[in-house]
Amino acid sequence: PARKSKTSKDSSSELAVCHMLLAELEAHRCAWPFLTPVNHKAVPGYKKVIKRPMDFSTIKEKLTSNHYLNLETFIADINLVFDNCKKFNEDQSEIGKAGYNMKRFFNKRWTELLQ
Ligand SMILES: Oc1ccc2c(c1)N[C@H](O)CC2
């Protein structure tokens, strides 16, 4: 069967799910390293190593200003937060462990809500 083109209803409910998902991420006990942009002036090496910084407050701003064209671009920014974390932090560091926990939580929730 031909793939149905997405209706505006589908994308507005997807948008509501993105807001809900982001709120759950921000409320998670392990969210603290990811809530606001890293101050790259205060963290040696961060600006050079992390080419595309991303954090939950920036994602919320982009979501509320209709920057995301579709679900995939929203999920890509969420995963960028965790990929940056994995790149910059040791796996067993506090922040490295927080990133791993948040990634597992996000993958579980978006598949429950959107697949
Ligand atoms: O020791 C530190 C100090 C600052 C940061 C990190 C580790 N990791 C974060 O990913 C970026 C900010």
PDBQT file of the ligand as one rigid body, heavy atoms in Angstrom, charges set to zero:
ROOT
HETATM    1  O1  LIG A 201      34.904  18.067  34.210  1.00  0.00    +0.000 OA
HETATM    2  C1  LIG A 201      33.994  18.642  33.366  1.00  0.00    +0.000 A 
HETATM    3  C2  LIG A 201      33.765  20.007  33.425  1.00  0.00    +0.000 A 
HETATM    4  C3  LIG A 201      32.860  20.582  32.537  1.00  0.00    +0.000 A 
HETATM    5  C4  LIG A 201      32.151  19.804  31.614  1.00  0.00    +0.000 A 
HETATM    6  C5  LIG A 201      32.374  18.422  31.574  1.00  0.00    +0.000 A 
HETATM    7  C6  LIG A 201      33.313  17.843  32.456  1.00  0.00    +0.000 A 
HETATM    8  N1  LIG A 201      31.693  17.599  30.694  1.00  0.00    +0.000 N 
HETATM    9  C7  LIG A 201      30.562  18.150  29.978  1.00  0.00    +0.000 C 
HETATM   10  O2  LIG A 201      30.218  17.308  28.904  1.00  0.00    +0.000 OA
HETATM   11  C8  LIG A 201      30.917  19.548  29.510  1.00  0.00    +0.000 C 
HETATM   12  C9  LIG A 201      31.186  20.431  30.672  1.00  0.00    +0.000 C 
ENDROOT
TORSDOF 0
